[in-house]
């Protein structure tokens, strides 16, 4: 095929794709403590699949993602340009396909798969379960960055000992997802985009009626080159047909045509769906059966050690709103927020939980709520966050060395940012020492105590989810399950045993 | 046997200046110069599984500050080391080459937990004096008071 002509589309498209991917990675890297969270989640805000599925599952419009309507409008005008130019997963797939020189394969019946997955997601959302995060390309790419590439990158950079290594509890499944999606390129180019991607499917529904489209005009010598270079198999050269629902606006056909007979023009010519009415009903029917079945069988699990970030909405809504994008995990400055593997059941995979031994919840930080694109974690001002209880600490007196071994240790008391540990004198086995007590009126469950407890293995003081305060709306401070010790108020302590008694 | 990691700067420096703040402590009573040195080892929580007061004293057998300067401008006399608690404005800075003497002298400057103590009443300071690391009795110290406007 004429090499010179291919250069034509590469010159325009690849720099733009590279720029979007670079922007995506840049915004991801900027998602951290100390950097204002404004505009960092812009990719997620324009995502209509997140808007649609999450809004249905939550029974509320996710206002943060309303810009998804703008993308829909743009698709109605210009077709699936998002897929061809902006999608970070699409660009990764293109890079992989180019490296492995995949041949474009003519469109097959498999391409209805993206509509089936879309239907599945919508029906699941109708019964309150959101699986959008497992199939949305922007979320998949973001999560792969968070759980796989960023930790690997910090490990590499840390050879120079200049940065902290990021560690997250789940990597294999996230990596496998990304690898499988790219490896599908061995079957056909842009396999994911044409056959599986529900966002692609959603955009395709609108692109079918797009105002601007690629179409044949004028002479055509029937060389069939356009059909061969199309990465999504949208062209049927014999019928001079380009299906704008499958077309991702990649410009390959336009630049490869030796007669210059393919143009991007205003033309209303939607290609009919490649499925009969019977098939459509079958698809809808099976979606209606499978999705609720899946939602019932794959049940979420709530355990006493499942601690959600401060400001998380109540659990059923949380699971519906959380798109498992991994941004809160990235933004948490202590590394305390970790992805669930199966602690919250299968539907809870990759949702965030606090693991105090990995890192406490920093008192003066509100990053997780600030970066959450769907407000599964509410954006709370610091004033409110310091009243948003996520659990309560409990001392295991059989493990605590101050209780069990008569040792002098009050590290939990020293480190508690809310002054929720009282150090009171108890005489046990002949020794009068100060021992720690958790004061439930003040404890927020931040886990500073558990993270600093010197006992090896499970800490002697651990945070449990009992007492958590999760509200969909309204004030934590005013609603008040927790009080705060005021400066000057008598702290709960007796005279330390560090003094020799007179 | 336990080995600990020590901050590199300490091992490489010619002189070590120790700059603690005057504060009470829920475990050790007070936290001054000798206690401040705990921050220079990585596995400091391991001291809690030993006799803490003795371990703090023994730490300065290995890490010896050349000069200790205690910031006692505002002493946190209860609720320490983090607070909140009762702060006393002493407007004083205590400095000396003998860390035990500096600590012992600072204890005598103010009541702690609303009671007056001497250096001898603080277990970790007493343990350090017992090891011969410095002078604990203010009568035997050479003390110079300098007023600064």
HADDOCK unambig.tbl for C-alpha pairs under 7 A between the chains (distance, minus, plus):
assign (segid A and resid 407 and name CA) (segid B and resid 48 and name CA) 6.81 0.50 0.50
assign (segid A and resid 407 and name CA) (segid B and resid 49 and name CA) 6.52 0.50 0.50
assign (segid A and resid 408 and name CA) (segid B and resid 27 and name CA) 6.13 0.50 0.50
assign (segid A and resid 408 and name CA) (segid B and resid 48 and name CA) 6.27 0.50 0.50
assign (segid A and resid 408 and name CA) (segid B and resid 52 and name CA) 6.38 0.50 0.50
assign (segid A and resid 409 and name CA) (segid B and resid 27 and name CA) 6.30 0.50 0.50
assign (segid A and resid 409 and name CA) (segid B and resid 48 and name CA) 5.65 0.50 0.50
assign (segid A and resid 410 and name CA) (segid B and resid 26 and name CA) 6.88 0.50 0.50
assign (segid A and resid 410 and name CA) (segid B and resid 27 and name CA) 6.05 0.50 0.50
assign (segid A and resid 414 and name CA) (segid B and resid 81 and name CA) 6.52 0.50 0.50
assign (segid A and resid 414 and name CA) (segid B and resid 82 and name CA) 6.23 0.50 0.50
assign (segid A and resid 454 and name CA) (segid B and resid 45 and name CA) 5.47 0.50 0.50
assign (segid A and resid 487 and name CA) (segid B and resid 84 and name CA) 5.25 0.50 0.50
assign (segid A and resid 488 and name CA) (segid B and resid 84 and name CA) 6.26 0.50 0.50
assign (segid A and resid 488 and name CA) (segid B and resid 85 and name CA) 5.88 0.50 0.50
assign (segid A and resid 488 and name CA) (segid B and resid 86 and name CA) 6.78 0.50 0.50
assign (segid A and resid 491 and name CA) (segid B and resid 79 and name CA) 6.06 0.50 0.50
assign (segid A and resid 491 and name CA) (segid B and resid 85 and name CA) 6.82 0.50 0.50
assign (segid A and resid 495 and name CA) (segid B and resid 113 and name CA) 6.49 0.50 0.50
assign (segid A and resid 496 and name CA) (segid B and resid 26 and name CA) 5.19 0.50 0.50
assign (segid A and resid 496 and name CA) (segid B and resid 27 and name CA) 5.65 0.50 0.50
assign (segid A and resid 496 and name CA) (segid B and resid 28 and name CA) 6.60 0.50 0.50
assign (segid A and resid 496 and name CA) (segid B and resid 29 and name CA) 5.25 0.50 0.50
assign (segid A and resid 497 and name CA) (segid B and resid 27 and name CA) 6.42 0.50 0.50
assign (segid A and resid 497 and name CA) (segid B and resid 28 and name CA) 6.73 0.50 0.50
assign (segid A and resid 497 and name CA) (segid B and resid 29 and name CA) 6.73 0.50 0.50
assign (segid A and resid 498 and name CA) (segid B and resid 27 and name CA) 5.78 0.50 0.50
assign (segid A and resid 498 and name CA) (segid B and resid 28 and name CA) 3.90 0.50 0.50
assign (segid A and resid 498 and name CA) (segid B and resid 29 and name CA) 4.39 0.50 0.50
assign (segid A and resid 498 and name CA) (segid B and resid 122 and name CA) 6.02 0.50 0.50
assign (segid A and resid 498 and name CA) (segid B and resid 123 and name CA) 5.59 0.50 0.50
assign (segid A and resid 499 and name CA) (segid B and resid 29 and name CA) 5.66 0.50 0.50
assign (segid A and resid 499 and name CA) (segid B and resid 121 and name CA) 5.34 0.50 0.50
assign (segid A and resid 499 and name CA) (segid B and resid 122 and name CA) 4.64 0.50 0.50
assign (segid A and resid 499 and name CA) (segid B and resid 123 and name CA) 5.77 0.50 0.50
assign (segid A and resid 500 and name CA) (segid B and resid 121 and name CA) 4.86 0.50 0.50
assign (segid A and resid 500 and name CA) (segid B and resid 122 and name CA) 6.08 0.50 0.50
assign (segid A and resid 500 and name CA) (segid B and resid 123 and name CA) 6.09 0.50 0.50
